[in-house]
């Protein structure tokens, strides 16, 4: 028997009902992107896997993930700007920032799910191309390891059980991700 909420006598769920549709849609899009990308990579010849053309392919997956992650990380930047009251002096800018933050906050999880799909494709493609022990690949691997607990702690975040682990792991991932992307 499922546990129920005593006030409303309905089953308890981890994800709020208003966000569930967007999360399932994002999961379907991410799954479609991963299946399509994996299918296309599996059907490449061995000579193409070690060419510059394929290097462009896996870097393209990484660039798409980077763009999505900038939107995901914008949630924290805008939240910090609003919490520190950095835009209180300019009322029109503050209203615009609050509106933008609300939009970004609602897109944070769905875009993060899609970004994880691109990250998975990027990692698989790098290993298919040939993993070399250099600074860029090691920093990417460390960023991937830091990313693993972020979605799990995000689920705990919905029930307020995470004790800020989602934010902490997210910040560690963000630093390692920025090092991997730009160094």
N, C-alpha and C positions, 0 to 999 in steps of 0.2 A: 504494500500500500504506500502511495506517495505521501510525503508530508504536505500538509496544507496550511495556508495562512488562516489563522483562526478568525480574523476580522471579516474576511471575504469568502472563506471556505472554497478556495481554488488552489490547485497545485502550485507549489513554489517552483520557480524557474530561476536559472542563473542570470539569464539575459532578459531585460525588460521587454515587454511586448512591443512597444513602439519602435525599438531598435532591432528587434529580431528579423524583420523583413529585410532591412538594409544589410544586416550581417549575413543572412543567408544568400542574398543576391550577390554580395561581394565574394562570398565563399564560392559560389557557382562560377562567377567570372574568373576568379583566381584559379579554380580547378580547370576551367576551360583553357586558360592561358598556359597552365603547366602541361596539360595533356597535349595541346597543340605544339608547344615548344619541344617537349620531349619526343613526340612523334616525328617532328621534322629533324631533330638532331640524330635520332636513331637511324633514320633513312639516308644519312649522308655517307658518302664513301670515305674510306680512311685517308685518302689523299686530301680531301677537303677539310677534314678535322684538324689537320696540322698546317693549314694555310692562313694567310692574312685575312682572307674573307671570313673564316670562322672566328678569328680573333675579333673582328668587327662585330660578329653576332653576339658573342658573350659580353663584350663591352657594351653593346646596345641594351642587353638585358639589365646590366648594372646601371646604365644611365636612366633607364625607365624606373628602376627601383629607387634611384637617387631622387628623381623628381617627386615620386610618390612620398618618399620619406621626408622631404622638405615640407610638404603639406602636413604630414603627421607631426613633425617636430615644431611646426608653427603654432600648434595648439599650446605648447609649453611656453614658447616665447611670448605669445600674446597674453597668456595667463599671467606670466611674470610682469609684463609691462603694466597690466591692469592692477595687479596686487601691489606693486611698488608705487602706484599712482603717478607714473611718469607722464601721462597724457591728461592729467586733471586740469592743467592750465588752459588747454584748448578744447572747448566744449564740442565743436564740430568734429575734431579729430578723435575725441573720446567716444562719441556716438558711433563714428565709423569703425573704430577699433573694436568696440563691443559687438557691433553687428558682424564684423569679420570673424571675431573670436567665436561667436555662437555658430556661425556657419562651419568654421574649421572644426569646432568641437563635435558637431554632429557627423562630420566626415572623417574624424580621427580613426575610428575603428575600421570602417569599411575600406578606407584607402590603405590602412596598415595591413589588412588581410591581402589585398591585391599586391602590395609591395612585397609581402612574404613570398607570394607566388613568383614574382620576378627574381627575388633573391635566390630561391631554390633553383630556378633555371640558370641563373648566373653561376652558382656554385657547381651544378652538374656540368655545365659547359666548360668551366675552367678545368675541372678534373678530366673531362674528355679531351680537351686541348693538350693537357699536360701540366700538372702542378709542379712548379719550381719553388724551391725554398729561397725566396727573396723577401724583402721587407713588405712589398705590396701584398703578396699572397698570404704571408703570415699575419699581417694586420687584418686582412679580410677574414681569415679563419678565426682569429680572436674576436672580431666583431660578430661573426656567426655564432660563436659560443656564448657571447654575451646576449645575443638576440633570443636564444632558446627559452630562457625563463620569462621573457617579457610577455608573450601571449598568455602563458599560464597564470602569471601574476595579474594580468589584465582581467582574466575571468574572476579571480578572487576580488578584484577591485569592484566588480559589480555588487558584491555582497559586503563590501567594506571590511574584508578580512585580510587584505594584503599588507597592511602596516607600512605603506608607501614603498613596497618592494617593486611595484610596477614602475614607479617614477625613478627609483634608484637604478634598477637594471636598465631602464630606458636611457638614462643619462650616461651610464657606462657604455651602452651600445652606441649612443649618439657620438660620443668622443671617439670611440674606435672606428666608427663608420666614417667620420669626417677625416680622421687620419688616413684611413684606407682610400678614401675618395680623392683627397687633394695632395697627399705627400708622395 
